[in-house]
Amino acid sequence: MKKIFVAMTAVLFASGAHAKGLGTFGATYAIAERDALAEIEQKAKGIDWSKVIKRTSVEKYEGPSDRANLPRAASDRSFPVDMTYTLQMDIPDGKGGVLYPRGYTFNPLDYVTFARTLVVINGNDPEQVKWFVTSEYKGRIDVMILLTEGPYRSLGKKLDVPLFYADSTIVERLRLSAVPSVVRQEGRNMVVSEFAVPRTTGKLSGGK
């Protein structure tokens, strides 16, 4: 069960940004087993992160290189996303054997509940930002904000919430095609709801 939970985390957010919005620096790895985690941790200790961060202006940082560039939603719509996943590698059992073989297919949502609601917006679009601020999602502790574009630092200060970036892995896995989008679990599926934000400087309607 614990292995399945780890696999789900890797499937959903294999290369998501740091909670403080710094993005993912360096290589990313699929989480598979304790030995792999230990190896990654050891490699991380050998990196001079001060030099890494200096190479990227934190004030102007706008996400990882594979961040998504999605169009605005043309209309309101919702659709389910089947999270069934096929393992691309063997998952060791830690005893020299295989716990789950390559090719094993499972739906992570059969084992765990994804309690978060994801709100995906283009942080460079002031109307989408205002849509979020005036929606029911602002201020909810269960909501996680994913940016397709936009500076995390200035926007994070404005919204007063932790920000993440929607990279290509997340976009592909959740079949995101337009923003703003709201993603939540419903039964064995994740459901993506897109909202058409009016192009206006007036008050924007919130999500449902």
C-alpha positions as CSV (number, residue, x, y, z in Angstrom):
1,M,0.0,0.0,0.0
2,K,2.8,2.4,0.9
3,K,4.5,1.7,-2.4
4,I,1.3,2.4,-4.3
5,F,1.0,5.7,-2.5
6,V,4.5,6.7,-3.5
7,A,3.8,5.7,-7.1
8,M,0.7,7.9,-7.1
9,T,2.8,10.9,-5.9
10,A,5.2,10.3,-8.7
11,V,2.5,9.9,-11.3
12,L,0.7,13.2,-10.3
13,F,3.6,15.4,-9.4
14,A,6.8,13.8,-10.7
15,S,8.4,17.2,-11.3
16,G,6.3,19.8,-9.6
17,A,7.8,23.0,-8.2
18,H,9.0,23.6,-4.7
19,A,6.4,24.8,-2.2
20,K,8.0,28.2,-2.1
21,G,7.7,28.5,-5.8
22,L,11.4,28.2,-6.6
23,G,10.7,25.5,-9.3
24,T,12.6,22.3,-9.8
25,F,16.4,22.9,-10.2
26,G,18.5,20.2,-11.7
27,A,17.5,16.7,-12.7
28,T,14.2,15.1,-11.5
29,Y,13.7,11.4,-10.7
30,A,10.7,9.1,-10.5
31,I,10.3,8.0,-6.9
32,A,10.4,4.2,-6.8
33,E,12.0,2.8,-3.7
34,R,13.8,3.7,-0.5
35,D,17.3,3.0,-2.0
36,A,16.5,5.4,-4.9
37,L,15.4,8.1,-2.5
38,A,18.6,7.7,-0.5
39,E,20.7,8.0,-3.6
40,I,18.8,11.1,-4.7
41,E,19.3,12.6,-1.2
42,Q,23.0,11.9,-1.3
43,K,23.4,13.5,-4.7
44,A,21.4,16.6,-3.5
45,K,23.8,17.0,-0.6
46,G,26.7,17.3,-3.0
47,I,25.1,20.2,-4.9
48,D,26.1,23.8,-4.0
49,W,22.5,25.1,-4.1
50,S,23.7,28.7,-3.5
51,K,25.4,28.7,-6.9
52,V,22.4,27.1,-8.5
53,I,20.0,29.7,-7.2
54,K,22.4,32.5,-8.1
55,R,22.3,31.4,-11.7
56,T,18.5,32.1,-11.8
57,S,17.2,35.5,-10.6
58,V,14.7,34.5,-7.9
59,E,12.9,37.9,-8.3
60,K,12.3,37.2,-12.0
61,Y,12.0,33.4,-11.9
62,E,9.0,32.3,-14.0
63,G,9.1,28.5,-13.6
64,P,10.9,25.5,-15.1
65,S,11.8,25.3,-18.8
66,D,9.1,22.7,-19.5
67,R,6.3,24.8,-17.9
68,A,3.0,24.7,-19.8
69,N,1.8,27.4,-22.1
70,L,-2.0,26.9,-22.3
71,P,-4.6,29.0,-24.0
72,R,-7.5,30.6,-22.2
73,A,-10.6,28.4,-21.9
74,A,-13.1,29.3,-24.7
75,S,-16.1,27.9,-22.7
76,D,-17.0,26.3,-19.4
77,R,-16.7,22.5,-19.6
78,S,-15.8,19.6,-17.4
79,F,-14.4,16.2,-18.2
80,P,-13.1,13.1,-16.2
81,V,-9.5,11.9,-16.4
82,D,-8.7,8.3,-15.9
83,M,-5.6,8.1,-13.7
84,T,-4.9,4.4,-14.5
85,Y,-1.1,4.0,-14.9
86,T,1.2,1.4,-16.2
87,L,4.5,1.0,-14.4
88,Q,7.5,1.7,-16.6
89,M,9.9,-0.2,-14.3
90,D,10.0,-3.0,-11.8
91,I,9.3,-1.8,-8.2
92,P,11.7,-3.8,-5.9
93,D,10.4,-5.3,-2.6
94,G,13.7,-4.5,-0.8
95,K,14.4,-8.2,-0.4
96,G,15.9,-8.9,-3.8
97,G,12.6,-9.6,-5.4
98,V,10.0,-7.6,-7.3
99,L,7.0,-6.1,-5.5
100,Y,5.3,-4.7,-8.6
101,P,6.6,-5.7,-12.1
102,R,7.0,-3.4,-15.0
103,G,3.8,-3.4,-17.0
104,Y,1.6,-3.6,-13.8
105,T,-1.5,-1.4,-14.3
106,F,-3.3,0.3,-11.4
107,N,-5.4,3.3,-10.6
108,P,-3.8,5.2,-7.7
109,L,-7.2,6.5,-6.7
110,D,-8.3,3.0,-5.8
111,Y,-5.7,3.2,-2.9
112,V,-5.6,6.8,-1.7
113,T,-7.8,9.9,-1.7
114,F,-6.3,13.1,-3.3
115,A,-7.7,15.7,-0.9
116,R,-6.3,18.7,-2.7
117,T,-8.2,20.9,-5.2
118,L,-5.8,22.2,-7.9
119,V,-6.4,25.6,-9.5
120,V,-4.4,26.2,-12.6
121,I,-4.0,29.7,-14.0
122,N,-1.8,31.9,-16.2
123,G,-0.1,34.2,-13.7
124,N,0.6,36.7,-16.5
125,D,-3.0,37.1,-17.2
126,P,-4.5,39.7,-14.8
127,E,-8.0,38.6,-15.5
128,Q,-7.3,35.1,-14.6
129,V,-5.6,36.2,-11.4
130,K,-8.6,38.4,-10.5
131,W,-10.9,35.4,-11.3
132,F,-9.0,33.4,-8.7
133,V,-9.1,36.2,-6.1
134,T,-12.8,36.6,-6.5
135,S,-13.6,32.9,-6.6
136,E,-14.5,30.5,-3.8
137,Y,-11.0,28.9,-4.0
138,K,-9.2,31.9,-2.6
139,G,-8.4,31.3,1.1
140,R,-9.2,27.6,1.1
141,I,-6.4,25.6,2.8
142,D,-7.1,22.6,0.5
143,V,-6.4,24.5,-2.7
144,M,-3.1,24.4,-4.4
145,I,-2.3,27.0,-7.1
146,L,-0.4,25.9,-10.2
147,L,0.9,28.5,-12.6
148,T,1.4,27.9,-16.3
149,E,3.2,31.2,-16.6
150,G,4.0,34.2,-14.3
151,P,6.6,35.4,-11.8
152,Y,6.2,33.4,-8.6
153,R,7.7,36.0,-6.2
154,S,5.6,39.1,-7.0
155,L,2.5,37.0,-7.6
156,G,3.0,35.0,-4.5
157,K,3.2,38.2,-2.4
158,K,0.1,39.6,-4.1
159,L,-2.0,36.4,-3.6
160,D,-0.4,35.5,-0.3
161,V,-0.4,31.8,-1.1
162,P,2.3,29.2,-2.0
163,L,2.7,28.9,-5.7
164,F,3.7,25.9,-7.9
165,Y,4.3,25.5,-11.6
166,A,2.4,23.2,-13.9
167,D,5.1,21.5,-15.9
168,S,4.7,19.2,-18.9
169,T,4.4,16.1,-16.8
170,I,1.4,17.5,-14.8
171,V,-0.2,18.9,-17.9
172,E,0.0,15.6,-19.7
173,R,-1.1,13.5,-16.8
174,L,-4.1,15.6,-16.0
175,R,-4.9,16.3,-19.7
176,L,-4.9,20.0,-19.1
177,S,-5.7,22.0,-22.3
178,A,-6.9,25.4,-21.2
179,V,-6.8,27.8,-18.2
180,P,-8.2,28.6,-15.7
181,S,-8.9,25.0,-14.7
182,V,-9.9,23.4,-11.5
183,V,-9.0,19.8,-10.8
184,R,-10.4,17.6,-8.1
185,Q,-11.0,13.9,-7.4
186,E,-14.4,12.4,-8.0
187,G,-14.5,8.7,-7.2
188,R,-11.9,6.9,-9.4
189,N,-11.2,9.8,-11.6
190,M,-9.8,13.3,-11.5
191,V,-12.2,15.8,-12.9
192,V,-11.0,18.9,-14.8
193,S,-13.3,21.9,-15.0
194,E,-12.4,24.8,-17.3
195,F,-13.8,28.3,-16.9
196,A,-14.2,30.9,-19.6
197,V,-13.0,34.1,-18.0
198,P,-14.6,37.2,-19.7
199,R,-12.1,39.7,-21.3
200,T,-13.2,42.6,-19.2
201,T,-11.8,44.9,-16.5
202,G,-15.0,44.6,-14.5
203,K,-15.7,42.1,-11.8
204,L,-15.1,38.5,-12.8
205,S,-17.2,35.6,-11.8
206,G,-15.8,32.9,-9.5
207,G,-15.6,29.2,-10.1
208,K,-18.5,27.0,-9.2
